[in-house]
């Protein structure tokens, strides 16, 4: 039995407001474009939402888009766990795991399908529309190492930016779920699962010119207050990536330094705006340690 070209996999938990907006945007694009289940099928993993709204939102979406399936985890398996779990539900040639609070750009689904059919790549990297990539687009690379080398020439931080799971539309055979799960504690298990198969398959990488997703400006902090030591996670991942790609020129500390500079710039440029965008963090003690580590802790 043949499966769909693209599986859109959405992990969610207690994000009813954002999920409603995202699913409505997907439904409009699927129905207005007459995109059938041979092209796109949706898989939603509800990680024990208890907000009273999420199940109803998913049911309404399934009425509008029949090729949509939902599973509910019996227990909370964590955000990273749910991301890796929902990826395994997809049966398509390509997998797109989309965070439930991303903003879908107009024509995003048609853009992704067109690129998949034209290039048959191993990976499409659709950067946040607000991100200053500094790389020319559209662009096609022969493999991930070539893409990484281009990033090192123009913008090394792009290698960190696209670790946002929603940026990546990957071919199913270019992702190893078992290896991703082995590295789930790194906070970048999905990247560990993707890089090695991409290199093994010598798969092409595509950077689209048209917009696909926008990351919300005011993203809430972790609902459980468990702030990841992102600096340590980045350092570990980029040391692994440097060795995996055999790129000694890749500096594992570069993403942390770029993030520190960006935080300082935003704090000093408009302190009130910075506080307004991060007010939830004021009530989460671990957020203070997170900020201190980012601003003052040296990584090597």
GIJOJO-V713679 format. One line per field, one symbol per residue. phi: phi as a letter, one per 30 degrees, with the letter a starting at -180 (. if undefined). Layout:
BEGIN
phi = ???
END
This chain:
BEGIN
phi = .dcddbcccbdbahbeeddedddddddeddddchddddcbbcbccddhdbdiceedddddddddbedbbbbbddbdciddddddddddddcddbbbdcedcdcddeidddddddddddchddacccdedddddicdbdabcdaddddddddddcaededdedddeddcccdedcbceddddecdddibeddedcdddddddhddcccddddbbbdddcdddedcidddddddddeddddddeddchbddddddedddddddddddddddaeddddddbddddcbeddddedddddbddca
END
